[in-house]
Amino acid sequence: MTIYSQHANRGKVQILASYQAPDGVRSVTVTSVENTALATPLVNALNRVSAYATVPLTVWDERRGATGRYPAGHLAALVEQDARDGLLHGAHSLWYEYVKLLLRRALTDLDAATASVPEPVRTAVKAEIDAEVSALIRASEDPGPEGPGDLRLCEFDNPFVTFESRRGNVYLGDPHCLKGERLRLDRLEFGVSRKRLEQAVDDLRILYDAFDRCDNERANLIIEDSLFVDFDPWEEPGHRQFLNIFAPMPGSREAAWQLEIGRWISDDLDDDDDSETGQTILRCVLATPPSASELVEVLNLAVAHDRQLAVWETTPVGEALEGTGFVVTLRYED
């Protein structure tokens, strides 16, 4: 429910917290640091923490036809270090568990941002987080505007948050992207059993963990009609192949992890036509779920070695992709 910013002042950089109060938007100074190199990651992490903590409390859970509220249990992780592991447990819904993953990453980045600042700055940041949590708890229990003039307000369905994504398409805190992201995840779990939902949440955690930990800055986490991570270096000359790693679909009877190598094919013989279609060349259908570390290895290898995807593209059925344990089970153009 708070937007953080930085402002140069008398040779230092102030970190400001802005929030909606009964008499309008207020801004207060949280702390100050020596330079923008310290301020920027701190402001970025604070904005993401606020966004991921706030958003679930400002939207309705409408998955089953009835209007309900999302849990507020994630707030404990903001003030209790031991509660962070709880962000990796539970199966309320794909969207809520996804938000918890993003919140955990943001809190880890906040720890990193405060590790190199003086103790008074860390104390001030902790006090700010405590104030944010107290306001969020109050908002989750009583969203009315009554209270002192400096009270932080939380407007339902219109969270006062912003942040810059770390990378990929992770924009949960952006109000303009929020609803579409949530509805796509809701559609993926529609009609599935509780057991299958729990498995789907576990699969999402594996996929997100691999995306988050890999060194492949061109990998993207995609949430559409399916959940997958893609790596597509097509902008680099001579690179026509792409890599997709699909998590199982929650509602599919034959749910399995799949890794595919594809190639971009021109739709027209005319060299002036830029239209292209992606064509799957081979697929690795996995008998058991992979570990996040195995997926990290694939994503890192794909970007570490020039033309690695082209080498993998030639792998015959029954053999593993070079440097990995993923065995090709299907080829489509032979």
N, C-alpha and C positions, 0 to 999 in steps of 0.2 A: 504493500500500500504506500510505498515511498520510492521516490526517484532520487538517485544520488548523482552529484555532479562535482566538478572541481573548478577552483577559481584561484588564479594567482593573486597574492596579496602580500605586500611588503617582503618580498624575497622568498616567501614560502608558498605552498599550494594548500588552500583550504579545501576540505571535503564537506560538502553541504548535503543536507537531507531536506527534501521538499515533499510536503504531503498536504492533503486536503483537510482543512479544519473547518469548524462551523462558520468562521468569518472569511473563508477563502483559502487559497493556497499559501502555506507558510514555508519558510526556509530557515533552517537553523544550522549552525556550524557543528559538525561532529568532531572534527579534529583537524590538524594541519600536519603536513609532511614537508620534507626538504625540497622535493622536486617532482616533476610529472612522471618520472620513471617509477617512483614509488606510488604516486597517486592513481595513475591510470589503471593498473591491475586491481587495486583496492576498490575503486569506484565500479569497475566492471563486475567484480565478484559480488559486491554489495547489491548491485542492481539485479543480478541474476538470483541471488538468494531471496530478495524481496519478491521478485516476480513469481518464482516457483512456490514460495510459501503462501503467497496471496491468492493466486489464480484459482486453486481448488475451492477456496472459500467464497468465491464470487460468481460461481456458475451452478446451475442446477444439474443434477444427475437424472437424466431422462431416458436411460437405456431401456427400462422395462415398462414404459408407458406411464409410469407415475413419476411425480416430481419429488426428488429427495435431495439431501445435502451430501456432499462429499465429506469424508472424514477430516478431522483436524489433527490426527495423531502425528503427522509429519512435523508439527511445530516443535515437538520435544527435541528433535535433532538439532535445532538451532541453538539451544541453550545447554544441552547435555551431550558431551562427547560420546559417552557410552551408548546413547540412543541412536547413533548414526547407523549402526548395523541394522536397526529396525527398518531403515529405508530399503533394505534388500529383502525384506520379508513381507508376506501378505499377498492377496490376490483379489483385491476389491474390484478392480477393473483394469483393462490394459492401459487406459489413459492415466488413471491416478497412479498406478505403479510406475509408469513412464515418467511422470512428473517427479516422483520420489527419486528416481535415478538421476534426473537432471539436478535436483536439489542437492543430492549427495556430491555430485561433481562440483557444483558451485561452492559448497562448503569447503571442499578440499582445496579449491582455488583460493578461497578466502584465507584459509590457513597459510597457504604459500605466500599470499600477498602481505600478510601481517608478520611473517617470520623474520623479515629484515627491517622492521620498523622499531623504534624505541618502545619500551614498556608502557609509557603513558598513552601512546597511540593505540596500542593493543587494548588497554583498559577502556579507552574511549570508544573503540569499535565494539567491544563486548557490551558496553552500556547501551550503545545504539541498537544492537541486535536484541537486547533484553527489552528495550522500549518498543521495538517493532513487534516482537512476539506478544507482549502484553496487550498491545493494541489489536493484534490479529485475534487473540483469544477473546477479547471483549467483542470484536466485530462478529466472530463466529457464534457468539451466544446472544448478543443484542446489537444488531446492526443499526439501531436508531442513532440520531445525531445528538441526543442529549448529552451534556457533559461540559467540562471546561472549554474555554476558547482554543486552547492548544491541543485539544484532543485530535488524534489521527482518525480520520474517517475512512471507511472502506465502502465504496459505492458498488453495489451488487451489479454484476454483468458489465461493469466498466472499470476494471482495476486500474489504479494509478501506478503503473509500472512501466519500465522500459529496460532494455539491455541489448548489447551486441552479442550475437551468437559467436561461440568459440569457432565453429566451422560446421560444414554440412548444412542440413536443412532443419536444424533444431531451433525452432522459433516459438516455443510454447508461451513465453512471456509477452509476445507481441499480440495485442488485442485484435489486430486485423487478421492474424493467422490462427488465433486460438480456436475459434469455433470449428473451422474446417478440419484442423488436426484432430480435435476431440471426436468429431462425428465420424471421421475415417476409422479411427481406432474402435469406436463403438460399433460400427458396421462389421468390422472383422470378428468381433466376439458375439455378434447377434445369434441367439438361438443355441449357443453351445452349452454343454453341461458344465457343472462346477469343476469337475475333475479336468475337463479339457481346458477350461479357462486357466486353471492353475498351471497346467503344462505350457500354455501359450505365454503366460507371464514369465515363466522360467526361460522359455525360448527368447523372449524379448530381452531379458536381462543378459543372456549370452551374446546376442547380436549387438546390443548397445555397448556392452563391455569391450567387445572386440573393436568396434568402431572408435570408442573413446581411447583405448590404449594403443592403437596402432600408430605407426609413424607416417602413415600414408595420408598426407594432408589433402589429397585429391579424392579420397574416399568420401562417400556421402551415405548417410542413413536416410532411407526413403520410406515414407509411410503413405501408401496409396491403397490400391486394392490388395496389396500384399506388403509384407515387411521384408526389406532386404537392404544390404549394403552394396553399393556399386562403386567401381573404379573404371573410369573411362578417360584414357589419355588421348582422345581423338584429336585434340588441338595440336599435338606435337606431330611434326612431319613424319610420315611413314608408319604411324600407329593407327591401325584400323580395328584392332581387337578391343574388347571390353570384358570386364569380369563382374559377375553378379553372385552374391551369396544370399540365398533365400531361407528365411525361417519358415517352418511349417505353417500352413493356414489353419487357424483354430477350428473351422467348420469342415475341414476336409477329412474324408474317411481314410485316405491313404496319406496321412501327414508325414512328411519326411524333409529333413534338411537337404538342400540342393545347392550345388555350386556349378555355375555354367560359364563357359567361355563363348563369346559371340564375336561377330564381325559386322562392321557397317558395310552395306552393299548399296551401290548407287541405284536409284530407281529409274534412271534414264541413261542411255548410251551417250547422250549429249554431254560433253565435258562442262558445259556452262550451267548444267542443272545441279544444284546443290542438294537436292532431295535425296535422302538416304533412309534405308530401313535396317534395323538391327536383326541379324539372323543368328540363331543359336547354332554353334558348331559342335559343341560337346557338352555333356552334363555328367556330373558326379552326384549320384543319389546316395545318401548316406544311410546306412542301416541303423546307426545309433547317433544321438546328438553329439556334435563336436564340442570340444571345450573352447572357451573364448581364446585361450592361448594358441590353439591350432589355427583359428581364424585370423588372429593377429599375425601369425607367421606367414600365412598366405598373402594377406594384404601388404605386409612389408616386403615380401619377396617380389610381388607384382610391380612395385615401384622402385625397388632397389636396383634391379638389373634391367638394362635397356633391352627391349624386345622380348622380355620374359613371357608376355602373353602370347606372342607369336610362337615361341617355343612350346608353350603349353598347348597351343591350338593343334599341334601335330601329334599329340599323345594318342596312341591307339587304345581301344577298349581293353580293359583288364589291366592296364598299367597305371601307375601313380603319376600325377603331375610332378615334374622334376622338382626335387627339394621338399616335397610334401608327402603326406600320407593319404591324400585324396585320390581314389581310384576312379578312372573313367568308366562309367557304366553304359553310356549311350553316345553315339555319334550320329549326326544328322545329314552330313553332306557326302558321305562315302558312297 
